[in-house]
Amino acid sequence: MSTLQIDPSPFTLTRLDTAFARYLQDTQPSSNPHHSVLAALASQQFGLGHACLDLSMLGADLRQSAASLPWLQSGADGECPNSPLVLDGQSLYLRRNWNAEQSIRTAISARLVQPCPVPQNLAASLALLFSHTSSTVNASTSAAPDWQKVACALAARQRFTLITGGPGTGKTTTVVRLLALLQSDPARQHAPLRIALAAPTGKAAARLGESIASALQKLPASIQQHIPIKAVTLHKLLQVRANRAEDAVPELAVDLVVVDEASMIDLEMMARLLAAVPLTASLILLGDKDQLASVEAGAVMGQLCADADRAHYNPDTLAWVMQSTGEDLNAWAGQGTALAQQTIMLRHSHRFAQDSSIGRWAKAVNSGDVATVEKLWSQAPNWQKDAPSPVTRLQPTHAQDPRLAALVQHGWHAWLQQLQQLTSSEFTDAQALAALQAFAKFQVLCAVREGPWGVEALNQRIAASLGFAPQGWYAGRPVMVTRNDYNLKLMNGDVGVCLPHANGLRVAFPNGLGGIHWVLPSRLDAVESVFAMTVHKSQGSEFDHVCLVLPDRAVAVLTRELLYTGMTRSKERLTLVAGDAGVLMGAVRQKVLRTGGLHNGVSC
């Protein structure tokens, strides 16, 4: 690693960053030393997940030197189409990121002006679909709009829709009703919509399919048969293998694509998705704009939904919603972009009530309200086996604190009992499925991978505290797949448990159809134990009880978005493990601000 002092904060560069700058200098030498610094910083920002380098954060000399970079294309004049860097206003891009952003902007703008047939008798159909929910929602939110109903109406009139909302706000339920609305359109009786369901990870795809299957039970059988419940990963849908840049973009034979957990989609994958879905098809993106952004560069969902809280619906949109749903959105009136008219934020949580402890924590963390978080922390009781509070805390004095062992033993008590009862026998598919479900009721989430409070160390300590071996294959070992394996039909993020089988030890994975997919352990060359997982890996999952473990010191990745994402993986109980409460408060103050050009919305 090498470090440069730049006006005046240190920017730590990797070998890749400096090698990139040296390559450009060797290819087209520049006498201005600031040029190599700018190139290295553009590479560094990409590695940190930013779409571009924000020049306004740099000193005057560097900002002025950007205009004379020899490896440059101006975003305005379109010259040098093969240049490695692009200067667009006060943003310096690597070309791949700039190309992806422009592709996303162009594709969304094209969709927003594409003709879209509106279902016949829309108002009557919506009234029927939401007849049993409106009174409940209105009564619990002081006659607030039924945002799920609004989302269905707006999505039915355009080829592109963003639906964002926190946990339990009904994003999947909304989509199921929308699919029912579209499939029951009299114009579609002889040609049902071809629908594709997808998510960024195997785990998120499985959960999307399960959620849709559950919601479908409330719909007529005649409609259920035309709505799919099998979701796939984006990689599979878009035919991405090892190197996405070399893979031709497929043109999907679909009428409608629904993608869940869209906050996890990076710039290049989003550009590929928009290119693969025909303009004649509709695309609906679901996600929580406040969750962690993608691991790769970009914060696409967050930037596109930046103003979703305020909506900014114009008069035409307000009139459309009133006519088709009877909902009054005048409180959210404005002069927003074309994209803003197709962006809906679901605001009523069915999982967390107004007085929910986890809901209060999530709201305070998400808004950066340190004072409220400090109050909630002081009020949270210490964790005990019989603690009645939904939110508890544990302040370990050291990494070997026995209270943490007691916590995980209690959290997985039901799962451990299943293993003990059946350890000498062969597991049937039904027993393996029950074991997977029991394991998934509790989960330890970490902010970091390394250190005494990281995933690697905790996995070893937890395994020992539960009576398992620290490594190797053994009955009861839970594992997570860390790389897509199409031959084994396993995706990054899939979780399985090693169990006794008729043919010896095998790893049981859910097959997404209510059954089990058994895999020989020796064939799994990209897995890791998953007593503990990172918050990033937990996206798209839900657990009854979450144990969120914070490191013993502040780290760059520990932000309010990470806390919010980890906390909201819990459905019923949350235990915060933090030896130093100051680390928790520091994370609440720290907000992720990824640079990029999509935050201004899309106009057409």
C-alpha positions as CSV (number, residue, x, y, z in Angstrom):
1,M,0.0,0.0,0.0
2,S,1.2,3.5,-0.7
3,T,-0.2,6.7,0.8
4,L,-0.5,10.2,-0.8
5,Q,-1.2,13.3,1.2
6,I,-3.7,15.3,-0.7
7,D,-5.3,18.6,0.5
8,P,-4.7,17.5,3.4
9,S,-6.5,14.2,4.1
10,P,-4.7,11.0,3.4
11,F,-6.0,8.9,0.5
12,T,-4.8,5.3,0.8
13,L,-4.2,3.8,-2.6
14,T,-3.8,0.1,-3.5
15,R,-1.3,-1.4,-5.8
16,L,-4.0,-1.7,-8.4
17,D,-4.7,2.1,-8.2
18,T,-1.1,3.1,-8.6
19,A,-0.5,0.5,-11.4
20,F,-3.5,2.0,-13.3
21,A,-2.0,5.4,-13.0
22,R,1.4,4.2,-14.1
23,Y,-0.1,2.4,-17.1
24,L,-1.8,5.6,-18.3
25,Q,1.3,7.6,-17.8
26,D,3.4,5.0,-19.8
27,T,0.8,5.0,-22.6
28,Q,0.4,8.7,-22.9
29,P,2.9,10.6,-20.7
30,S,1.9,13.8,-18.9
31,S,4.3,16.4,-17.4
32,N,1.6,17.3,-14.8
33,P,2.1,15.1,-11.6
34,H,-1.5,15.9,-10.6
35,H,-2.7,13.8,-13.6
36,S,-1.4,10.5,-12.2
37,V,-2.8,11.4,-8.8
38,L,-6.3,12.0,-10.3
39,A,-6.2,8.7,-12.2
40,A,-5.2,6.7,-9.1
41,L,-7.9,8.4,-7.1
42,A,-10.5,7.6,-9.7
43,S,-9.5,3.9,-9.5
44,Q,-9.5,4.1,-5.7
45,Q,-13.0,5.5,-5.6
46,F,-14.2,2.7,-7.8
47,G,-12.7,0.1,-5.4
48,L,-14.5,1.8,-2.5
49,G,-17.9,1.4,-4.3
50,H,-18.2,4.9,-5.7
51,A,-19.3,5.5,-9.3
52,C,-16.9,8.4,-9.7
53,L,-14.4,10.7,-8.0
54,D,-16.1,13.9,-6.7
55,L,-13.6,16.7,-7.6
56,S,-15.3,19.1,-5.3
57,M,-13.7,17.2,-2.4
58,L,-10.2,17.9,-3.7
59,G,-7.9,20.9,-3.5
60,A,-7.9,23.6,-6.1
61,D,-4.8,22.4,-7.9
62,L,-6.2,19.0,-8.5
63,R,-9.6,20.3,-9.6
64,Q,-8.0,22.6,-12.1
65,S,-5.7,19.9,-13.4
66,A,-8.7,17.6,-14.2
67,A,-9.7,19.6,-17.3
68,S,-6.3,18.9,-18.9
69,L,-6.1,15.2,-18.3
70,P,-4.7,13.5,-21.4
71,W,-6.7,10.3,-20.8
72,L,-10.0,12.0,-20.9
73,Q,-13.4,12.3,-22.6
74,S,-15.7,15.2,-21.7
75,G,-19.2,14.0,-20.8
76,A,-20.5,16.9,-22.8
77,D,-18.8,16.8,-26.1
78,G,-18.5,13.1,-26.6
79,E,-14.9,13.2,-27.9
80,C,-12.4,10.4,-27.5
81,P,-14.9,7.6,-27.2
82,N,-12.2,5.1,-26.2
83,S,-10.6,7.2,-23.5
84,P,-10.2,5.4,-20.1
85,L,-11.5,8.4,-18.1
86,V,-14.5,10.6,-18.5
87,L,-14.9,14.1,-17.0
88,D,-18.6,15.0,-16.5
89,G,-19.0,18.3,-14.6
90,Q,-17.3,17.9,-11.3
91,S,-17.2,14.1,-11.5
92,L,-14.3,12.0,-12.9
93,Y,-15.3,8.6,-14.0
94,L,-13.6,5.4,-15.1
95,R,-15.2,4.8,-18.5
96,R,-16.9,1.6,-17.5
97,N,-18.8,3.4,-14.8
98,W,-19.7,6.4,-16.9
99,N,-20.9,4.1,-19.7
100,A,-23.0,2.1,-17.3
101,E,-24.7,5.3,-15.8
102,Q,-25.4,6.6,-19.3
103,S,-26.9,3.3,-20.3
104,I,-29.1,3.2,-17.3
105,R,-30.3,6.8,-17.8
106,T,-31.1,6.2,-21.5
107,A,-32.8,2.9,-20.9
108,I,-35.1,4.3,-18.1
109,S,-36.0,7.4,-20.1
110,A,-36.9,5.2,-23.1
111,R,-39.2,3.0,-20.9
112,L,-40.9,6.0,-19.3
113,V,-42.2,7.2,-22.7
114,Q,-43.0,3.7,-24.1
115,P,-46.7,3.1,-24.6
116,C,-48.2,0.7,-22.0
117,P,-51.8,-0.7,-22.3
118,V,-53.7,0.0,-19.1
119,P,-55.9,-2.9,-17.8
120,Q,-59.6,-2.7,-18.5
121,N,-61.8,-1.6,-15.6
122,L,-58.7,-0.7,-13.6
123,A,-60.5,1.2,-10.8
124,A,-63.0,-1.7,-10.3
125,S,-60.3,-4.3,-10.3
126,L,-58.2,-2.4,-7.8
127,A,-61.2,-1.9,-5.5
128,L,-61.8,-5.6,-5.6
129,L,-58.2,-6.6,-4.9
130,F,-57.9,-4.2,-2.0
131,S,-61.4,-4.4,-0.6
132,H,-60.3,-6.3,2.6
133,T,-57.2,-4.2,3.3
134,S,-58.2,-0.5,2.9
135,S,-60.2,-0.2,6.1
136,T,-57.4,-1.9,8.2
137,V,-54.6,0.2,6.7
138,N,-56.6,3.5,7.0
139,A,-57.6,2.8,10.6
140,S,-54.0,2.1,11.7
141,T,-52.5,5.1,9.9
142,S,-55.0,7.8,10.4
143,A,-56.6,7.6,7.0
144,A,-53.2,7.7,5.2
145,P,-53.2,6.6,1.6
146,D,-53.1,2.9,0.8
147,W,-49.6,3.0,-0.8
148,Q,-49.8,-0.6,-2.0
149,K,-52.9,0.2,-4.0
150,V,-51.2,3.4,-5.3
151,A,-48.2,1.3,-6.4
152,C,-50.4,-1.1,-8.3
153,A,-52.1,1.7,-10.1
154,L,-48.9,3.5,-11.1
155,A,-47.1,0.3,-12.1
156,A,-50.1,-0.6,-14.4
157,R,-49.7,2.5,-16.5
158,Q,-45.9,2.5,-17.3
159,R,-43.1,0.1,-18.4
160,F,-40.8,1.0,-15.4
161,T,-41.6,1.3,-11.7
162,L,-39.6,1.6,-8.5
163,I,-41.2,0.4,-5.3
164,T,-39.2,1.1,-2.2
165,G,-40.1,0.5,1.5
166,G,-38.7,-0.7,4.8
167,P,-39.1,-4.2,6.2
168,G,-42.7,-5.4,6.4
169,T,-44.2,-2.7,4.3
170,G,-45.6,-5.3,1.8
171,K,-43.4,-4.9,-1.3
172,T,-43.9,-8.5,-2.3
173,T,-47.6,-8.5,-1.4
174,T,-48.0,-5.4,-3.6
175,V,-46.4,-7.2,-6.5
176,V,-48.5,-10.2,-6.2
177,R,-51.7,-8.1,-6.3
178,L,-50.2,-6.2,-9.3
179,L,-49.6,-9.5,-11.1
180,A,-53.1,-10.6,-10.3
181,L,-54.4,-7.3,-11.7
182,L,-52.5,-7.6,-14.9
183,Q,-53.2,-11.3,-15.4
184,S,-56.9,-10.9,-14.8
185,D,-57.2,-8.2,-17.5
186,P,-59.8,-9.3,-19.9
187,A,-57.5,-8.5,-22.8
188,R,-55.1,-11.1,-21.4
189,Q,-57.5,-14.0,-21.1
190,H,-56.0,-15.9,-24.1
191,A,-52.4,-14.8,-23.7
192,P,-51.2,-14.7,-20.1
193,L,-48.2,-12.5,-19.3
194,R,-44.8,-14.2,-19.5
195,I,-43.3,-13.2,-16.1
196,A,-39.8,-13.6,-14.8
197,L,-38.9,-13.2,-11.1
198,A,-35.3,-12.6,-10.0
199,A,-33.1,-11.3,-7.2
200,P,-29.4,-10.6,-6.8
201,T,-28.6,-13.7,-4.7
202,G,-29.8,-17.2,-4.4
203,K,-31.1,-16.6,-0.9
204,A,-33.0,-13.5,-1.9
205,A,-34.5,-15.3,-4.9
206,A,-35.6,-18.2,-2.8
207,R,-37.2,-15.8,-0.3
208,L,-39.0,-13.9,-3.1
209,G,-40.4,-17.2,-4.4
210,E,-41.6,-18.2,-0.9
211,S,-43.2,-14.8,-0.3
212,I,-45.1,-14.9,-3.6
213,A,-46.2,-18.5,-3.0
214,S,-47.6,-17.5,0.4
215,A,-49.3,-14.4,-0.8
216,L,-50.9,-16.3,-3.7
217,Q,-52.9,-18.4,-1.3
218,K,-55.3,-15.4,-0.8
219,L,-56.1,-15.2,-4.6
220,P,-58.5,-17.2,-6.7
221,A,-57.1,-20.4,-8.2
222,S,-57.8,-19.2,-11.7
223,I,-55.3,-16.4,-11.2
224,Q,-52.7,-18.4,-9.2
225,Q,-52.0,-20.7,-12.1
226,H,-50.6,-17.9,-14.2
227,I,-48.3,-16.4,-11.6
228,P,-44.9,-18.0,-11.2
229,I,-43.4,-18.8,-7.8
230,K,-39.9,-19.8,-8.9
231,A,-37.4,-16.9,-8.8
232,V,-33.9,-17.1,-10.1
233,T,-30.7,-15.1,-9.5
234,L,-30.0,-12.1,-11.7
235,H,-26.8,-13.9,-12.9
236,K,-28.9,-16.8,-14.2
237,L,-31.6,-14.6,-15.7
238,L,-29.1,-12.4,-17.5
239,Q,-26.7,-15.3,-18.4
240,V,-23.7,-13.9,-16.5
241,R,-20.9,-16.3,-16.0
242,A,-17.4,-15.4,-15.0
243,N,-16.8,-12.2,-16.9
244,R,-20.0,-10.2,-17.5
245,A,-18.2,-7.9,-19.9
246,E,-17.6,-10.7,-22.4
247,D,-21.1,-12.2,-22.1
248,A,-23.5,-11.1,-24.8
249,V,-26.6,-9.5,-23.3
250,P,-29.6,-11.8,-23.9
251,E,-33.0,-10.4,-25.0
252,L,-35.4,-11.9,-22.6
253,A,-38.7,-13.4,-24.0
254,V,-40.8,-11.9,-21.3
255,D,-43.7,-9.4,-20.8
256,L,-42.9,-8.5,-17.2
257,V,-39.8,-8.8,-15.0
258,V,-39.9,-8.3,-11.2
259,V,-36.6,-7.9,-9.3
260,D,-36.5,-8.0,-5.5
261,E,-33.7,-6.6,-3.3
262,A,-32.7,-4.1,-6.0
263,S,-30.6,-2.1,-3.6
264,M,-28.0,-4.9,-4.0
265,I,-27.7,-4.3,-7.8
266,D,-24.5,-2.6,-8.9
267,L,-24.1,-0.2,-11.9
268,E,-23.0,-2.7,-14.5
269,M,-25.6,-5.4,-13.5
270,M,-28.4,-2.8,-13.6
271,A,-27.2,-1.6,-17.0
272,R,-27.3,-5.2,-18.2
273,L,-30.7,-5.8,-16.8
274,L,-32.2,-2.8,-18.5
275,A,-30.6,-3.8,-21.8
276,A,-31.9,-7.4,-21.5
277,V,-35.6,-6.5,-20.8
278,P,-37.3,-5.5,-24.0
279,L,-38.9,-2.1,-24.2
280,T,-42.2,-3.7,-24.8
281,A,-42.0,-5.5,-21.4
282,S,-42.5,-4.0,-18.0
283,L,-39.7,-3.9,-15.3
284,I,-40.5,-3.5,-11.6
285,L,-37.7,-3.0,-9.1
286,L,-38.4,-3.7,-5.4
287,G,-36.0,-2.7,-2.6
288,D,-35.3,-0.7,0.5
289,K,-33.5,2.4,-0.5
290,D,-32.0,2.8,3.0
291,Q,-30.3,-0.6,3.1
292,L,-26.7,-1.2,2.3
293,A,-25.8,-0.6,-1.4
294,S,-24.2,-3.2,-3.7
295,V,-20.8,-4.5,-2.8
296,E,-19.6,-3.5,-6.3
297,A,-19.6,0.2,-7.5
298,G,-22.8,2.2,-7.4
299,A,-25.8,2.8,-5.2
300,V,-28.3,2.6,-8.0
301,M,-31.6,2.0,-6.1
302,G,-30.7,4.6,-3.4
303,Q,-29.9,7.3,-5.9
304,L,-32.9,6.6,-8.1
305,C,-35.2,6.7,-5.1
306,A,-33.4,9.6,-3.4
307,D,-36.6,11.8,-3.2
308,A,-39.1,8.9,-2.7
309,D,-40.0,10.2,0.8
310,R,-41.4,13.5,-0.7
311,A,-42.7,11.9,-3.9
312,H,-43.1,15.1,-5.9
313,Y,-46.2,13.8,-7.8
314,N,-47.3,16.2,-10.5
315,P,-51.0,17.1,-11.2
316,D,-51.4,14.4,-13.9
317,T,-50.2,11.7,-11.5
318,L,-52.4,13.0,-8.7
319,A,-55.4,12.9,-11.0
320,W,-54.5,9.4,-12.2
321,V,-54.2,8.0,-8.7
322,M,-57.5,9.6,-7.6
323,Q,-59.4,8.3,-10.6
324,S,-58.0,4.8,-10.4
325,T,-57.7,4.3,-6.6
326,G,-59.7,7.0,-4.9
327,E,-56.6,7.9,-2.9
328,D,-55.7,11.5,-2.2
329,L,-52.0,12.2,-2.6
330,N,-52.1,16.0,-2.6
331,A,-49.9,16.1,0.5
332,W,-47.1,14.6,-1.8
333,A,-47.6,17.0,-4.7
334,G,-44.7,18.6,-6.5
335,Q,-43.0,18.9,-9.8
336,G,-40.9,15.8,-9.9
337,T,-39.1,14.1,-12.8
338,A,-40.7,11.5,-15.0
339,L,-39.1,8.8,-12.9
340,A,-40.5,10.4,-9.7
341,Q,-44.0,9.7,-11.1
342,Q,-43.2,6.0,-11.2
343,T,-41.5,5.8,-7.8
344,I,-43.6,4.7,-4.8
345,M,-42.5,4.4,-1.2
346,L,-44.5,2.1,1.0
347,R,-44.7,3.6,4.4
348,H,-46.8,1.4,6.7
349,S,-44.9,-1.5,8.3
350,H,-47.0,-4.6,8.9
351,R,-44.0,-6.2,10.7
352,F,-43.2,-3.4,13.1
353,A,-46.0,-1.6,14.8
354,Q,-45.7,2.1,15.7
355,D,-44.6,1.1,19.3
356,S,-42.4,-1.8,18.2
357,S,-39.0,-1.8,19.9
358,I,-37.2,-3.0,16.8
359,G,-39.1,-0.5,14.7
360,R,-38.1,2.3,17.0
361,W,-34.5,1.3,16.9
362,A,-34.5,1.0,13.1
363,K,-36.1,4.4,12.7
364,A,-33.7,6.1,15.0
365,V,-30.7,4.5,13.4
366,N,-31.9,5.2,9.9
367,S,-32.5,8.9,10.6
368,G,-29.1,9.3,12.4
369,D,-30.9,10.2,15.7
370,V,-28.0,9.6,18.1
371,A,-29.9,11.0,21.1
372,T,-32.7,8.5,20.7
373,V,-30.3,5.6,20.1
374,E,-28.5,6.5,23.3
375,K,-31.8,6.5,25.1
376,L,-32.9,3.2,23.6
377,W,-29.5,1.6,24.4
378,S,-29.7,2.7,28.1
379,Q,-33.3,1.3,28.3
380,A,-32.5,-2.0,26.7
381,P,-32.2,-4.8,29.3
382,N,-29.2,-7.1,29.4
383,W,-29.7,-10.3,27.5
384,Q,-31.0,-13.2,29.6
385,K,-32.6,-16.5,28.4
386,D,-36.0,-15.4,29.8
387,A,-35.7,-11.7,28.9
388,P,-39.2,-10.6,27.8
389,S,-38.0,-7.5,25.9
390,P,-37.8,-7.8,22.0
391,V,-34.5,-5.8,22.1
392,T,-31.7,-6.7,24.5
393,R,-28.1,-5.8,24.8
394,L,-24.9,-7.7,25.7
395,Q,-21.7,-5.9,26.6
396,P,-18.9,-8.5,26.6
397,T,-15.8,-7.7,28.5
398,H,-13.6,-9.8,26.2
399,A,-13.8,-12.0,23.2
400,Q,-14.1,-15.2,25.3
401,D,-17.0,-13.8,27.4
402,P,-19.2,-16.9,28.3
403,R,-22.4,-14.9,28.0
404,L,-22.0,-14.9,24.2
405,A,-21.7,-18.7,24.2
406,A,-24.9,-18.9,26.3
407,L,-26.7,-16.6,23.9
408,V,-25.9,-18.7,20.8
409,Q,-26.7,-21.9,22.7
410,H,-30.1,-20.5,23.6
411,G,-30.7,-19.1,20.1
412,W,-30.1,-22.5,18.4
413,H,-31.5,-24.6,21.2
414,A,-34.4,-26.1,19.1
415,W,-32.0,-26.8,16.2
416,L,-29.4,-28.5,18.4
417,Q,-32.1,-30.6,19.9
418,Q,-33.1,-31.8,16.4
419,L,-29.5,-32.7,15.7
420,Q,-29.1,-34.6,19.0
421,Q,-32.2,-36.6,18.4
422,L,-31.3,-37.7,15.0
423,T,-27.5,-37.7,15.0
424,S,-27.2,-41.5,14.8
425,S,-29.7,-41.9,12.1
426,E,-30.1,-41.0,8.4
427,F,-32.0,-37.8,7.8
428,T,-34.9,-37.9,5.5
429,D,-35.7,-34.9,3.2
430,A,-38.5,-33.8,5.6
431,Q,-36.1,-34.0,8.6
432,A,-33.4,-32.1,6.7
433,L,-35.8,-29.4,5.7
434,A,-37.0,-29.1,9.3
435,A,-33.4,-28.8,10.5
436,L,-32.7,-26.0,7.9
437,Q,-35.8,-24.1,9.0
438,A,-34.8,-24.5,12.7
439,F,-31.3,-23.2,12.0
440,A,-32.6,-20.2,10.1
441,K,-34.6,-18.9,13.1
442,F,-31.5,-17.5,14.7
443,Q,-28.5,-15.9,13.2
444,V,-25.3,-14.0,14.3
445,L,-24.5,-11.1,12.1
446,C,-21.2,-9.2,12.0
447,A,-20.0,-5.9,10.6
448,V,-16.5,-7.2,9.7
449,R,-14.8,-10.4,8.7
450,E,-11.6,-10.1,10.6
451,G,-10.6,-9.4,14.1
452,P,-11.9,-10.9,17.4
453,W,-15.5,-9.8,16.6
454,G,-15.4,-10.7,12.9
455,V,-17.0,-13.6,11.1
456,E,-13.9,-15.8,10.9
457,A,-13.1,-15.7,14.6
458,L,-16.7,-15.9,15.7
459,N,-17.4,-18.9,13.5
460,Q,-14.6,-20.8,15.3
461,R,-15.6,-19.7,18.8
462,I,-19.3,-20.4,18.2
463,A,-18.6,-23.9,16.8
464,A,-16.6,-24.7,19.9
465,S,-19.2,-23.4,22.2
466,L,-21.8,-25.6,20.5
467,G,-19.6,-28.7,20.8
468,F,-18.6,-28.9,17.1
469,A,-15.1,-29.2,15.6
470,P,-13.4,-25.9,14.7
471,Q,-13.0,-27.0,11.0
472,G,-13.6,-29.8,8.6
473,W,-16.8,-31.6,7.7
474,Y,-19.1,-32.9,10.5
475,A,-22.8,-33.6,11.1
476,G,-24.4,-30.3,11.9
477,R,-21.9,-27.9,10.2
478,P,-23.9,-25.1,8.6
479,V,-22.3,-23.6,5.5
480,M,-22.8,-20.8,3.0
481,V,-22.0,-20.9,-0.7
482,T,-19.6,-18.1,-1.6
483,R,-19.5,-18.5,-5.4
484,N,-22.1,-19.4,-8.0
485,D,-21.8,-23.1,-9.0
486,Y,-24.2,-23.8,-11.9
487,N,-23.1,-27.4,-12.1
488,L,-24.3,-28.0,-8.6
489,K,-27.3,-25.6,-9.0
490,L,-26.0,-23.6,-6.1
491,M,-25.8,-19.8,-5.9
492,N,-23.7,-17.4,-3.9
493,G,-25.5,-17.0,-0.5
494,D,-27.2,-20.4,-0.4
495,V,-27.1,-21.9,3.1
496,G,-27.0,-25.7,3.8
497,V,-26.4,-28.0,6.7
498,C,-24.1,-31.1,6.7
499,L,-26.2,-34.1,7.9
500,P,-26.1,-37.9,8.0
501,H,-27.5,-39.4,4.8
502,A,-28.0,-42.9,3.4
503,N,-24.8,-42.5,1.4
504,G,-22.8,-40.9,4.2
505,L,-22.4,-37.2,5.2
506,R,-24.1,-34.9,2.7
507,V,-24.9,-31.2,2.7
508,A,-28.6,-30.5,2.5
509,F,-29.7,-27.4,0.6
510,P,-33.3,-26.3,0.1
511,N,-34.2,-26.8,-3.6
512,G,-36.7,-23.9,-3.7
513,L,-39.6,-26.3,-4.3
514,G,-40.1,-27.4,-0.8
515,G,-37.6,-30.3,-1.1
516,I,-33.9,-30.9,-0.5
517,H,-30.9,-30.9,-2.8
518,W,-28.2,-33.2,-1.3
519,V,-24.5,-32.5,-2.2
520,L,-21.3,-34.4,-1.5
521,P,-19.1,-32.2,0.8
522,S,-16.0,-32.8,-1.3
523,R,-17.7,-31.2,-4.3
524,L,-18.2,-27.9,-2.4
525,D,-15.0,-26.0,-2.9
526,A,-16.4,-22.5,-2.3
527,V,-18.2,-22.6,1.1
528,E,-17.6,-21.4,4.6
529,S,-19.1,-22.1,8.0
530,V,-22.0,-19.8,8.7
531,F,-22.7,-19.7,12.4
532,A,-21.9,-16.0,11.8
533,M,-22.2,-14.1,8.6
534,T,-21.6,-10.5,7.6
535,V,-24.6,-8.1,7.4
536,H,-23.9,-7.8,3.7
537,K,-24.4,-11.5,3.2
538,S,-27.6,-11.4,5.2
539,Q,-29.5,-9.1,2.8
540,G,-32.5,-10.8,1.4
541,S,-32.9,-12.9,4.6
542,E,-35.1,-12.8,7.7
543,F,-34.6,-14.5,11.0
544,D,-36.8,-14.7,14.1
545,H,-33.9,-13.6,16.3
546,V,-30.8,-11.7,15.2
547,C,-27.7,-11.2,17.2
548,L,-25.9,-8.2,15.8
549,V,-22.2,-8.1,16.8
550,L,-20.2,-4.9,16.6
551,P,-16.4,-4.7,16.6
552,D,-14.5,-3.3,19.5
553,R,-13.4,-0.2,17.6
554,A,-14.7,2.0,14.8
555,V,-14.2,0.7,11.2
556,A,-15.0,2.3,7.9
557,V,-17.8,-0.2,7.0
558,L,-19.6,0.4,10.3
559,T,-22.3,2.8,9.3
560,R,-26.0,3.5,10.0
561,E,-26.9,1.7,6.8
562,L,-25.2,-1.4,8.0
563,L,-26.8,-1.2,11.5
564,Y,-30.3,-0.6,9.9
565,T,-29.8,-3.5,7.5
566,G,-28.7,-5.8,10.3
567,M,-31.4,-4.8,12.7
568,T,-34.2,-5.2,10.2
569,R,-33.2,-8.8,9.3
570,S,-35.0,-9.6,12.6
571,K,-38.7,-10.3,12.8
572,E,-39.2,-10.8,16.5
573,R,-36.1,-10.4,18.6
574,L,-32.8,-8.4,18.4
575,T,-29.8,-8.7,20.6
576,L,-27.1,-6.0,20.2
577,V,-23.6,-7.1,21.2
578,A,-21.2,-4.1,21.7
579,G,-18.4,-4.0,24.2
580,D,-18.2,-0.2,23.7
581,A,-21.4,1.7,23.3
582,G,-19.4,4.6,21.7
583,V,-18.8,2.3,18.7
584,L,-22.5,2.0,18.2
585,M,-23.1,5.7,18.5
586,G,-20.3,6.4,16.1
587,A,-21.8,4.1,13.5
588,V,-25.2,5.9,13.8
589,R,-23.4,9.2,13.0
590,Q,-21.6,7.7,10.0
591,K,-23.7,7.7,6.7
592,V,-22.7,6.1,3.4
593,L,-22.4,8.8,0.7
594,R,-21.5,7.1,-2.5
595,T,-20.7,9.4,-5.4
596,G,-22.6,9.0,-8.7
597,G,-24.7,10.8,-11.2
598,L,-28.0,9.0,-10.9
599,H,-29.1,10.9,-7.7
600,N,-30.5,13.7,-9.9
601,G,-33.2,11.3,-11.2
602,V,-34.1,10.6,-14.8
603,S,-35.9,13.1,-16.9
604,C,-37.2,12.7,-20.5
